Amino acid sequence: MSHKPKFTEKKYILILCFVTSLFLLWGVAITMGDVLNKHFQNVLHISKAASGYVQFSIFGAYAVMGIPAGLFMKQYGYKRGVQLGLSLYAIGAFLFVPAAEAESFNFFRIALFILACGLATLEAVAHPFVASLGPQETSDQRINFAQSFNGVGGIIGPVIGSYFVLRAGQEHSNDLVSVKYLYVIIGLVITAIGIAFSFVKVPQLHNPHAVATDTYATGGELVAEKKLFQYKHFLFAVIAQFFNVAAQGGTWAYFINYGHEVMKLSDETAGYYFSLSIGMMVVGRFIGTFLMSYIAPSKLLSIFALGNILMCIIVAQGTGTVSFIALLMINFFFSIMFPTIFSLGLKNLGKYTEQGASYIVMGVAGGAVFPPLMGMIANKNVATAYYLPIICYAVIFAFGYYVTQAKKSVKTVE
């Protein structure tokens, strides 16, 4: 009789809950950046293209911190890696105080960069951490489950930002005081969580990738016989993640602009709709996690990529309600992409798992590239800018198709 692999072990439930909360924390920070994008346009009087450097600062940190985070994790373990990530997160948040006092966009970018170095560290640690909390066969489901709470954080971020920063009529809607106070609170919360985590006992973990129990994309070879960059599915995952986060960064950066300029909504109301769109991403992740019990993750990834190609075409028409609904739906189809690409890329890397996670995290730097490019187009027409992410979803479709075919070829050989 076939034995269905467990989602996780009872002894790992507490630590899984804590690590899952980390996904929520960086979800808040990432989407808050998109609120800041619009606020800086209003208060610091910068263009859409210039405001795209908010995302450049955030996602650029992933390119810088990806490998150091992986090396640190390999040397000192998951727990120390989490503590380093939370420390950088808090330091970056507290630096918003002098940045706001100086009213300097470049100072804000430095603060965001340091904060994002913390996010990059947390991502580099948390994905293999979650993957290790059970058998490799269910790592796709565990990572998608944890990433669902990243989506919950993504909902919370724009709600908080829209209410405290973008809300018209409040005392500090046209200055940087509310931003300063908000990030002081965030810094204090992250500091408290970091202190609490120092008292959590992390059990001895077994790396489920150390033995290739699922041989697709390996050709049936032993993991030890290959070097990291000889794994084609891993290299393709890094590329796919680059384009995936490029699409995310651009789509989210100008969502509020789209709501304001195409739908004639206030910035605050558009911000709440942005939160709703992240809610669609959460729904998509839970549905996607369920569907993976019946549809291969790589195949589902390709299906969702095709869905977003269609959504981007509709959004780019700027036809009102229909296009705006399609903009909301982009996040539904986007939902499973990040965690699924990450998990598929880590399959069967054995001793290279932590190092591989660092490179895939570096792929997140794609989010630094697209917002300024989309901003150049959005300066003229924000709807037309949404043609650009179609390139990204075509690459993601190709990655999903490649992994699906690789798995089929291995089964044929066997």
C-alpha positions as a Markdown table, in Angstrom:
| # | Residue | x | y | z |
|---|---|---|---|---|
| 1 | Met | 0.0 | 0.0 | 0.0 |
| 2 | Ser | 1.2 | 3.5 | -0.9 |
| 3 | His | 1.9 | 5.7 | 2.1 |
| 4 | Lys | 0.9 | 9.4 | 1.7 |
| 5 | Pro | 3.7 | 11.7 | 3.0 |
| 6 | Lys | 2.8 | 13.8 | 6.0 |
| 7 | Phe | 2.5 | 17.6 | 5.7 |
| 8 | Thr | 4.8 | 17.9 | 8.8 |
| 9 | Glu | 5.6 | 16.2 | 12.1 |
| 10 | Lys | 3.9 | 16.9 | 15.4 |
| 11 | Lys | 7.2 | 17.9 | 17.0 |
| 12 | Tyr | 7.7 | 20.6 | 14.3 |
| 13 | Ile | 4.3 | 22.3 | 14.7 |
| 14 | Leu | 5.4 | 25.1 | 17.1 |
| 15 | Ile | 8.5 | 26.0 | 15.1 |
| 16 | Leu | 6.5 | 25.9 | 11.8 |
| 17 | Cys | 4.0 | 28.4 | 13.3 |
| 18 | Phe | 6.8 | 30.8 | 14.2 |
| 19 | Val | 8.6 | 30.5 | 10.9 |
| 20 | Thr | 5.3 | 31.0 | 9.1 |
| 21 | Ser | 4.9 | 34.2 | 11.0 |
| 22 | Leu | 8.1 | 35.5 | 9.4 |
| 23 | Phe | 6.5 | 35.2 | 6.0 |
| 24 | Leu | 3.7 | 37.5 | 7.3 |
| 25 | Leu | 6.3 | 40.0 | 8.5 |
| 26 | Trp | 8.0 | 40.5 | 5.2 |
| 27 | Gly | 4.7 | 40.6 | 3.4 |
| 28 | Val | 3.8 | 43.7 | 5.4 |
| 29 | Ala | 7.2 | 45.4 | 4.6 |
| 30 | Ile | 7.0 | 44.6 | 0.8 |
| 31 | Thr | 3.5 | 46.0 | 0.3 |
| 32 | Met | 4.2 | 49.0 | 2.5 |
| 33 | Gly | 6.9 | 49.9 | 0.0 |
| 34 | Asp | 4.2 | 50.2 | -2.7 |
| 35 | Val | 2.2 | 52.6 | -0.5 |
| 36 | Leu | 5.4 | 54.7 | 0.1 |
| 37 | Asn | 5.9 | 54.8 | -3.7 |
| 38 | Lys | 2.7 | 56.8 | -4.1 |
| 39 | His | 3.2 | 58.9 | -1.0 |
| 40 | Phe | 6.7 | 60.0 | -2.0 |
| 41 | Gln | 5.3 | 61.0 | -5.4 |
| 42 | Asn | 2.8 | 63.3 | -3.5 |
| 43 | Val | 5.1 | 64.7 | -0.8 |
| 44 | Leu | 8.6 | 64.7 | -2.3 |
| 45 | His | 7.2 | 65.6 | -5.7 |
| 46 | Ile | 9.0 | 62.9 | -7.7 |
| 47 | Ser | 7.9 | 61.3 | -11.0 |
| 48 | Lys | 6.5 | 57.7 | -11.3 |
| 49 | Ala | 9.8 | 56.6 | -12.9 |
| 50 | Ala | 11.8 | 58.1 | -9.9 |
| 51 | Ser | 9.4 | 56.5 | -7.4 |
| 52 | Gly | 10.2 | 53.2 | -8.9 |
| 53 | Tyr | 13.5 | 53.4 | -7.2 |
| 54 | Val | 11.7 | 52.6 | -4.0 |
| 55 | Gln | 11.3 | 49.1 | -5.4 |
| 56 | Phe | 14.8 | 49.2 | -6.7 |
| 57 | Ser | 16.1 | 49.8 | -3.2 |
| 58 | Ile | 14.0 | 47.0 | -1.7 |
| 59 | Phe | 14.6 | 44.3 | -4.3 |
| 60 | Gly | 18.1 | 45.4 | -5.1 |
| 61 | Ala | 19.0 | 44.4 | -1.5 |
| 62 | Tyr | 18.1 | 40.8 | -2.5 |
| 63 | Ala | 20.9 | 40.8 | -5.1 |
| 64 | Val | 23.4 | 42.1 | -2.5 |
| 65 | Met | 22.3 | 40.0 | 0.5 |
| 66 | Gly | 21.3 | 36.7 | -1.1 |
| 67 | Ile | 24.7 | 35.0 | -1.0 |
| 68 | Pro | 25.9 | 36.4 | 2.3 |
| 69 | Ala | 22.6 | 35.4 | 3.9 |
| 70 | Gly | 23.1 | 31.8 | 2.6 |
| 71 | Leu | 26.7 | 31.6 | 3.8 |
| 72 | Phe | 25.7 | 33.0 | 7.2 |
| 73 | Met | 22.9 | 30.4 | 7.5 |
| 74 | Lys | 25.2 | 27.6 | 6.5 |
| 75 | Gln | 27.7 | 28.6 | 9.1 |
| 76 | Tyr | 25.5 | 29.5 | 12.0 |
| 77 | Gly | 22.2 | 27.7 | 11.3 |
| 78 | Tyr | 18.6 | 28.7 | 10.8 |
| 79 | Lys | 18.0 | 30.4 | 14.2 |
| 80 | Arg | 20.9 | 32.8 | 13.9 |
| 81 | Gly | 19.9 | 33.5 | 10.3 |
| 82 | Val | 16.4 | 34.5 | 11.5 |
| 83 | Gln | 17.9 | 36.7 | 14.2 |
| 84 | Leu | 20.2 | 38.5 | 11.7 |
| 85 | Gly | 17.3 | 39.1 | 9.4 |
| 86 | Leu | 15.1 | 40.5 | 12.1 |
| 87 | Ser | 17.9 | 42.8 | 13.3 |
| 88 | Leu | 18.5 | 44.3 | 9.9 |
| 89 | Tyr | 14.7 | 44.7 | 9.5 |
| 90 | Ala | 14.4 | 46.7 | 12.7 |
| 91 | Ile | 17.5 | 48.9 | 12.0 |
| 92 | Gly | 16.1 | 49.8 | 8.6 |
| 93 | Ala | 12.8 | 50.7 | 10.1 |
| 94 | Phe | 14.4 | 53.0 | 12.8 |
| 95 | Leu | 16.4 | 54.8 | 10.1 |
| 96 | Phe | 13.1 | 56.2 | 8.8 |
| 97 | Val | 13.3 | 58.7 | 11.6 |
| 98 | Pro | 16.4 | 60.6 | 10.4 |
| 99 | Ala | 15.3 | 60.1 | 6.8 |
| 100 | Ala | 11.9 | 61.8 | 7.5 |
| 101 | Glu | 13.7 | 64.6 | 9.4 |
| 102 | Ala | 16.0 | 65.2 | 6.5 |
| 103 | Glu | 13.0 | 64.9 | 4.0 |
| 104 | Ser | 15.5 | 63.1 | 1.7 |
| 105 | Phe | 14.3 | 60.5 | -0.8 |
| 106 | Asn | 17.8 | 59.1 | -1.0 |
| 107 | Phe | 18.0 | 58.7 | 2.8 |
| 108 | Phe | 14.7 | 56.8 | 2.6 |
| 109 | Arg | 16.2 | 54.6 | 0.0 |
| 110 | Ile | 19.2 | 53.8 | 2.2 |
| 111 | Ala | 16.8 | 52.9 | 5.1 |
| 112 | Leu | 14.7 | 50.7 | 2.8 |
| 113 | Phe | 17.8 | 49.0 | 1.5 |
| 114 | Ile | 18.9 | 48.0 | 5.0 |
| 115 | Leu | 15.4 | 46.9 | 5.9 |
| 116 | Ala | 15.3 | 44.9 | 2.7 |
| 117 | Cys | 18.6 | 43.2 | 3.5 |
| 118 | Gly | 16.8 | 41.9 | 6.6 |
| 119 | Leu | 13.9 | 40.7 | 4.4 |
| 120 | Ala | 16.3 | 39.0 | 2.0 |
| 121 | Thr | 18.0 | 37.2 | 4.9 |
| 122 | Leu | 14.6 | 36.1 | 6.3 |
| 123 | Glu | 13.6 | 34.7 | 2.9 |
| 124 | Ala | 16.9 | 32.9 | 2.3 |
| 125 | Val | 16.5 | 31.2 | 5.7 |
| 126 | Ala | 12.7 | 30.7 | 5.9 |
| 127 | His | 12.2 | 28.8 | 2.7 |
| 128 | Pro | 14.7 | 26.0 | 3.3 |
| 129 | Phe | 13.7 | 26.1 | 7.0 |
| 130 | Val | 10.1 | 25.4 | 6.1 |
| 131 | Ala | 11.2 | 22.8 | 3.6 |
| 132 | Ser | 13.2 | 21.0 | 6.4 |
| 133 | Leu | 10.1 | 20.6 | 8.6 |
| 134 | Gly | 8.9 | 17.4 | 6.9 |
| 135 | Pro | 9.4 | 15.2 | 3.9 |
| 136 | Gln | 10.6 | 16.5 | 0.6 |
| 137 | Glu | 7.5 | 15.2 | -1.2 |
| 138 | Thr | 5.3 | 17.7 | 0.7 |
| 139 | Ser | 7.8 | 20.7 | 0.6 |
| 140 | Asp | 5.8 | 22.4 | -2.2 |
| 141 | Gln | 2.7 | 22.3 | 0.0 |
| 142 | Arg | 4.5 | 23.5 | 3.1 |
| 143 | Ile | 6.1 | 26.4 | 1.3 |
| 144 | Asn | 2.8 | 27.4 | -0.4 |
| 145 | Phe | 1.1 | 27.2 | 3.0 |
| 146 | Ala | 3.7 | 29.5 | 4.7 |
| 147 | Gln | 3.6 | 31.8 | 1.7 |
| 148 | Ser | -0.2 | 32.2 | 2.2 |
| 149 | Phe | 0.6 | 34.1 | 5.4 |
| 150 | Asn | 3.0 | 36.2 | 3.4 |
| 151 | Gly | -0.1 | 37.2 | 1.5 |
| 152 | Val | -1.9 | 38.0 | 4.8 |
| 153 | Gly | 1.0 | 40.3 | 5.6 |
| 154 | Gly | 0.6 | 41.8 | 2.1 |
| 155 | Ile | -3.1 | 42.6 | 3.0 |
| 156 | Ile | -2.2 | 44.2 | 6.3 |
| 157 | Gly | 0.6 | 46.4 | 4.8 |
| 158 | Pro | -1.5 | 48.5 | 2.4 |
| 159 | Val | -4.4 | 48.7 | 4.9 |
| 160 | Ile | -2.1 | 50.2 | 7.5 |
| 161 | Gly | -0.3 | 52.4 | 4.9 |
| 162 | Ser | -3.5 | 53.7 | 3.3 |
| 163 | Tyr | -5.1 | 54.5 | 6.7 |
| 164 | Phe | -2.0 | 56.2 | 8.4 |
| 165 | Val | -0.2 | 57.6 | 5.3 |
| 166 | Leu | -2.5 | 58.1 | 2.3 |
| 167 | Arg | -5.7 | 59.0 | 4.1 |
| 168 | Ala | -6.9 | 62.4 | 3.0 |
| 169 | Gly | -7.8 | 65.0 | 5.6 |
| 170 | Gln | -5.6 | 63.6 | 8.4 |
| 171 | Glu | -3.1 | 65.9 | 10.1 |
| 172 | His | 0.0 | 64.5 | 8.4 |
| 173 | Ser | -1.4 | 63.4 | 5.0 |
| 174 | Asn | 1.0 | 65.8 | 3.2 |
| 175 | Asp | 4.2 | 65.3 | 5.1 |
| 176 | Leu | 6.4 | 62.6 | 6.4 |
| 177 | Val | 5.5 | 62.6 | 10.1 |
| 178 | Ser | 3.0 | 59.7 | 9.9 |
| 179 | Val | 5.6 | 57.7 | 8.0 |
| 180 | Lys | 8.2 | 58.3 | 10.7 |
| 181 | Tyr | 5.9 | 57.2 | 13.5 |
| 182 | Leu | 4.6 | 54.2 | 11.7 |
| 183 | Tyr | 8.1 | 52.8 | 11.1 |
| 184 | Val | 9.2 | 53.4 | 14.7 |
| 185 | Ile | 6.2 | 51.2 | 15.7 |
| 186 | Ile | 7.2 | 48.6 | 13.1 |
| 187 | Gly | 10.8 | 48.6 | 14.4 |
| 188 | Leu | 9.7 | 48.1 | 18.0 |
| 189 | Val | 7.5 | 45.2 | 17.0 |
| 190 | Ile | 10.2 | 43.5 | 15.0 |
| 191 | Thr | 12.7 | 44.0 | 17.9 |
| 192 | Ala | 10.3 | 42.4 | 20.3 |
| 193 | Ile | 9.8 | 39.4 | 18.0 |
| 194 | Gly | 13.5 | 39.0 | 17.6 |
| 195 | Ile | 14.0 | 38.9 | 21.4 |
| 196 | Ala | 11.1 | 36.4 | 21.8 |
| 197 | Phe | 12.7 | 34.1 | 19.1 |
| 198 | Ser | 15.9 | 34.0 | 21.1 |
| 199 | Phe | 14.0 | 31.9 | 23.7 |
| 200 | Val | 12.6 | 29.5 | 21.1 |
| 201 | Lys | 14.3 | 26.1 | 21.0 |
| 202 | Val | 14.9 | 25.0 | 17.4 |
| 203 | Pro | 15.0 | 21.1 | 17.2 |
| 204 | Gln | 17.6 | 19.3 | 15.3 |
| 205 | Leu | 16.5 | 19.3 | 11.7 |
| 206 | His | 17.1 | 16.8 | 9.0 |
| 207 | Asn | 17.5 | 18.2 | 5.5 |
| 208 | Pro | 14.9 | 16.3 | 3.4 |
| 209 | His | 16.8 | 17.2 | 0.2 |
| 210 | Ala | 19.9 | 15.4 | 1.3 |
| 211 | Val | 18.6 | 12.2 | -0.4 |
| 212 | Ala | 16.9 | 12.5 | -3.7 |
| 213 | Thr | 13.6 | 10.8 | -2.9 |
| 214 | Asp | 11.9 | 12.5 | -5.9 |
| 215 | Thr | 14.2 | 12.0 | -8.9 |
| 216 | Tyr | 12.6 | 14.3 | -11.4 |
| 217 | Ala | 15.0 | 16.7 | -13.0 |
| 218 | Thr | 18.0 | 14.6 | -11.8 |
| 219 | Gly | 17.9 | 11.9 | -14.5 |
| 220 | Gly | 18.1 | 9.4 | -11.6 |
| 221 | Glu | 21.6 | 10.4 | -10.7 |
| 222 | Leu | 22.9 | 10.7 | -7.2 |
| 223 | Val | 22.9 | 14.3 | -5.9 |
| 224 | Ala | 26.6 | 14.1 | -4.9 |
| 225 | Glu | 27.6 | 13.4 | -8.6 |
| 226 | Lys | 26.6 | 17.0 | -9.7 |
| 227 | Lys | 27.7 | 20.5 | -8.8 |
| 228 | Leu | 25.1 | 23.1 | -8.1 |
| 229 | Phe | 25.2 | 24.9 | -11.5 |
| 230 | Gln | 24.9 | 21.5 | -13.3 |
| 231 | Tyr | 21.2 | 21.4 | -12.2 |
| 232 | Lys | 19.4 | 22.9 | -15.1 |
| 233 | His | 16.1 | 23.1 | -13.2 |
| 234 | Phe | 17.8 | 25.2 | -10.5 |
| 235 | Leu | 19.3 | 27.6 | -13.0 |
| 236 | Phe | 16.0 | 28.0 | -14.7 |
| 237 | Ala | 14.4 | 28.6 | -11.3 |
| 238 | Val | 16.7 | 31.5 | -10.6 |
| 239 | Ile | 15.8 | 33.0 | -14.0 |
| 240 | Ala | 12.1 | 32.4 | -13.5 |
| 241 | Gln | 12.2 | 34.0 | -10.1 |
| 242 | Phe | 13.9 | 37.0 | -11.5 |
| 243 | Phe | 11.1 | 37.6 | -14.0 |
| 244 | Asn | 8.5 | 36.6 | -11.5 |
| 245 | Val | 9.4 | 39.2 | -9.0 |
| 246 | Ala | 10.0 | 41.7 | -11.8 |
| 247 | Ala | 6.4 | 41.3 | -12.7 |
| 248 | Gln | 5.3 | 41.6 | -9.1 |
| 249 | Gly | 7.3 | 44.7 | -8.4 |
| 250 | Gly | 6.0 | 46.5 | -11.4 |
| 251 | Thr | 2.4 | 45.4 | -11.0 |
| 252 | Trp | 2.3 | 46.4 | -7.3 |
| 253 | Ala | 4.3 | 49.7 | -7.7 |
| 254 | Tyr | 1.7 | 51.3 | -10.0 |
| 255 | Phe | -1.5 | 49.7 | -8.7 |
| 256 | Ile | -2.5 | 52.8 | -6.7 |
| 257 | Asn | -1.6 | 55.0 | -9.7 |
| 258 | Tyr | -3.8 | 52.8 | -11.9 |
| 259 | Gly | -6.7 | 53.1 | -9.4 |
| 260 | His | -6.3 | 56.9 | -9.2 |
| 261 | Glu | -5.7 | 57.7 | -12.9 |
| 262 | Val | -7.9 | 55.1 | -14.7 |
| 263 | Met | -10.6 | 54.5 | -12.1 |
| 264 | Lys | -10.6 | 58.0 | -10.7 |
| 265 | Leu | -10.3 | 56.7 | -7.1 |
| 266 | Ser | -8.7 | 58.6 | -4.2 |
| 267 | Asp | -5.2 | 57.4 | -3.2 |
| 268 | Glu | -6.6 | 56.0 | 0.0 |
| 269 | Thr | -9.4 | 54.1 | -1.7 |
| 270 | Ala | -7.0 | 52.7 | -4.3 |
| 271 | Gly | -4.8 | 51.6 | -1.5 |
| 272 | Tyr | -7.6 | 49.6 | 0.0 |
| 273 | Tyr | -8.3 | 48.0 | -3.3 |
| 274 | Phe | -4.6 | 47.1 | -3.5 |
| 275 | Ser | -5.1 | 45.3 | -0.1 |
| 276 | Leu | -8.1 | 43.5 | -1.7 |
| 277 | Ser | -5.9 | 42.4 | -4.5 |
| 278 | Ile | -3.4 | 40.9 | -2.1 |
| 279 | Gly | -6.4 | 39.1 | -0.5 |
| 280 | Met | -7.0 | 37.5 | -3.9 |
| 281 | Met | -3.4 | 36.3 | -3.7 |
| 282 | Val | -4.0 | 34.7 | -0.4 |
| 283 | Val | -7.1 | 33.0 | -1.8 |
| 284 | Gly | -5.1 | 31.8 | -4.8 |
| 285 | Arg | -2.4 | 30.3 | -2.5 |
| 286 | Phe | -4.8 | 28.3 | -0.4 |
| 287 | Ile | -6.6 | 27.1 | -3.6 |
| 288 | Gly | -3.3 | 26.4 | -5.3 |
| 289 | Thr | -2.1 | 24.4 | -2.3 |
| 290 | Phe | -5.2 | 22.3 | -2.5 |
| 291 | Leu | -5.0 | 21.9 | -6.2 |
| 292 | Met | -1.4 | 20.6 | -5.9 |
| 293 | Ser | -2.8 | 17.5 | -4.4 |
| 294 | Tyr | -4.3 | 16.7 | -7.8 |
| 295 | Ile | -2.3 | 18.7 | -10.3 |
| 296 | Ala | 1.5 | 18.7 | -10.5 |
| 297 | Pro | 2.9 | 22.0 | -9.1 |
| 298 | Ser | 4.9 | 22.6 | -12.3 |
| 299 | Lys | 1.8 | 22.1 | -14.5 |
| 300 | Leu | -0.3 | 24.4 | -12.3 |
| 301 | Leu | 2.4 | 27.0 | -12.4 |
| 302 | Ser | 2.2 | 27.1 | -16.3 |
| 303 | Ile | -1.6 | 27.3 | -16.2 |
| 304 | Phe | -1.5 | 30.3 | -13.8 |
| 305 | Ala | 1.2 | 32.0 | -15.9 |
| 306 | Leu | -1.2 | 31.8 | -19.0 |
| 307 | Gly | -3.9 | 33.2 | -16.8 |
| 308 | Asn | -1.8 | 36.3 | -16.0 |
| 309 | Ile | -0.8 | 36.8 | -19.6 |
| 310 | Leu | -4.5 | 37.2 | -20.4 |
| 311 | Met | -5.1 | 39.4 | -17.3 |
| 312 | Cys | -2.2 | 41.8 | -18.3 |
| 313 | Ile | -3.7 | 42.2 | -21.8 |
| 314 | Ile | -7.0 | 43.2 | -20.4 |
| 315 | Val | -5.5 | 45.5 | -17.8 |
| 316 | Ala | -3.5 | 47.3 | -20.5 |
| 317 | Gln | -6.7 | 48.2 | -22.4 |
| 318 | Gly | -7.7 | 50.6 | -19.5 |
| 319 | Thr | -11.4 | 50.0 | -20.2 |
| 320 | Gly | -12.6 | 50.7 | -16.7 |
| 321 | Thr | -14.2 | 48.1 | -14.4 |
| 322 | Val | -13.3 | 45.1 | -16.5 |
| 323 | Ser | -9.7 | 46.1 | -16.7 |
| 324 | Phe | -9.6 | 46.9 | -13.0 |
| 325 | Ile | -11.1 | 43.5 | -12.1 |
| 326 | Ala | -8.4 | 41.9 | -14.2 |
| 327 | Leu | -5.8 | 44.0 | -12.3 |
| 328 | Leu | -7.2 | 42.4 | -9.1 |
| 329 | Met | -7.0 | 39.0 | -10.6 |
| 330 | Ile | -3.4 | 39.3 | -11.5 |
| 331 | Asn | -2.6 | 38.6 | -7.8 |
| 332 | Phe | -4.8 | 35.5 | -7.8 |
| 333 | Phe | -2.8 | 33.9 | -10.6 |
| 334 | Phe | 0.5 | 35.3 | -9.2 |
| 335 | Ser | -0.3 | 33.6 | -5.9 |
| 336 | Ile | 1.5 | 30.3 | -6.3 |
| 337 | Met | 4.4 | 31.5 | -8.5 |
| 338 | Phe | 7.0 | 32.6 | -5.9 |
| 339 | Pro | 6.8 | 29.7 | -3.6 |
| 340 | Thr | 6.4 | 27.1 | -6.3 |
| 341 | Ile | 9.3 | 28.4 | -8.3 |
| 342 | Phe | 11.4 | 28.4 | -5.1 |
| 343 | Ser | 10.4 | 24.9 | -4.1 |
| 344 | Leu | 10.8 | 23.4 | -7.6 |
| 345 | Gly | 14.3 | 25.0 | -7.8 |
| 346 | Leu | 15.4 | 23.5 | -4.5 |
| 347 | Lys | 14.3 | 19.9 | -5.4 |
| 348 | Asn | 17.1 | 17.4 | -5.1 |
| 349 | Leu | 19.9 | 19.8 | -4.5 |
| 350 | Gly | 21.1 | 17.9 | -1.5 |
| 351 | Lys | 24.0 | 19.6 | 0.3 |
| 352 | Tyr | 23.6 | 22.6 | -2.0 |
| 353 | Thr | 20.1 | 23.3 | -0.7 |
| 354 | Glu | 21.0 | 26.4 | 1.4 |
| 355 | Gln | 23.4 | 27.7 | -1.3 |
| 356 | Gly | 20.7 | 27.2 | -3.9 |
| 357 | Ala | 18.2 | 29.1 | -1.8 |
| 358 | Ser | 20.6 | 32.0 | -1.7 |
| 359 | Tyr | 20.8 | 32.2 | -5.5 |
| 360 | Ile | 17.0 | 31.9 | -5.9 |
| 361 | Val | 16.6 | 34.7 | -3.4 |
| 362 | Met | 19.0 | 36.8 | -5.5 |
| 363 | Gly | 16.6 | 36.3 | -8.4 |
| 364 | Val | 14.3 | 38.5 | -6.4 |
| 365 | Ala | 16.4 | 41.4 | -7.7 |
| 366 | Gly | 14.2 | 41.3 | -10.7 |
| 367 | Gly | 11.8 | 43.5 | -8.7 |
| 368 | Ala | 14.4 | 46.2 | -8.8 |
| 369 | Val | 14.5 | 46.3 | -12.6 |
| 370 | Phe | 10.9 | 46.5 | -13.8 |
| 371 | Pro | 9.4 | 49.3 | -11.6 |
| 372 | Pro | 11.6 | 52.0 | -13.1 |
| 373 | Leu | 11.1 | 50.6 | -16.6 |
| 374 | Met | 7.3 | 50.5 | -16.1 |
| 375 | Gly | 7.4 | 53.9 | -14.6 |
| 376 | Met | 8.9 | 55.4 | -17.8 |
| 377 | Ile | 5.8 | 54.1 | -19.7 |
| 378 | Ala | 3.4 | 54.9 | -16.8 |
| 379 | Asn | 4.6 | 58.6 | -17.0 |
| 380 | Lys | 2.7 | 58.7 | -20.2 |
| 381 | Asn | 0.0 | 56.0 | -19.7 |
| 382 | Val | -0.1 | 53.8 | -16.7 |
| 383 | Ala | -2.4 | 51.2 | -18.3 |
| 384 | Thr | -0.1 | 50.7 | -21.3 |
| 385 | Ala | 2.8 | 49.9 | -18.8 |
| 386 | Tyr | 1.0 | 46.6 | -18.0 |
| 387 | Tyr | 2.0 | 45.1 | -21.3 |
| 388 | Leu | 5.5 | 44.8 | -20.0 |
| 389 | Pro | 4.9 | 42.0 | -17.4 |
| 390 | Ile | 3.7 | 39.7 | -20.2 |
| 391 | Ile | 7.3 | 39.0 | -20.9 |
| 392 | Cys | 7.8 | 37.8 | -17.4 |
| 393 | Tyr | 4.8 | 35.4 | -17.4 |
| 394 | Ala | 6.0 | 33.9 | -20.7 |
| 395 | Val | 9.3 | 33.0 | -19.0 |
| 396 | Ile | 7.4 | 31.5 | -16.0 |
| 397 | Phe | 5.2 | 29.4 | -18.3 |
| 398 | Ala | 8.4 | 28.1 | -20.0 |
| 399 | Phe | 9.9 | 27.1 | -16.6 |
| 400 | Gly | 6.8 | 25.2 | -15.6 |
| 401 | Tyr | 6.7 | 23.5 | -18.9 |
| 402 | Tyr | 10.4 | 22.6 | -18.7 |
| 403 | Val | 10.0 | 21.0 | -15.3 |
| 404 | Thr | 6.9 | 19.1 | -16.3 |
| 405 | Gln | 8.7 | 17.7 | -19.4 |
| 406 | Ala | 11.8 | 16.9 | -17.3 |
| 407 | Lys | 9.7 | 14.9 | -14.9 |
| 408 | Lys | 8.0 | 13.0 | -17.8 |
| 409 | Ser | 11.4 | 12.1 | -19.4 |
| 410 | Val | 12.7 | 10.7 | -16.1 |
| 411 | Lys | 9.7 | 8.5 | -15.7 |
| 412 | Thr | 10.1 | 7.3 | -19.3 |
| 413 | Val | 13.8 | 6.4 | -18.5 |
| 414 | Glu | 12.7 | 4.5 | -15.4 |
